[in-house]
Amino acid sequence: MRALTLAEIILIIYAMIMLFTSIVTLISEGWVALVFNLVEGKGAIFSGTLILIIIIDAWRVKKRRNLLQKGRLKPGQLF
């Protein structure tokens, strides 16, 4: 579970860096350059990263609820 949390944090940081570079591209070069960056694949990578983050988070929440129901985990306890 901790490895998944770490992977999720790394993906979130990566998504934030991609968002920051997109904003910098927009400010420095304009809309056209941003559109070309997104078409070249940055948009697909960003979308894939966000989808992975959502899937990992949903799986962790499901696993946590399962452990809480079985009594293996207390409500305030971390994994």
Secondary structure, DSSP 8 states (H G I E B T S, - for coil): -HHHHHHHHHHHHHHHHHHHHHHHHHHHH-HHHHHHHIIIIIHHHHHHHHHHHHHHHHHHHHHHHHHHHHTSS-TT---
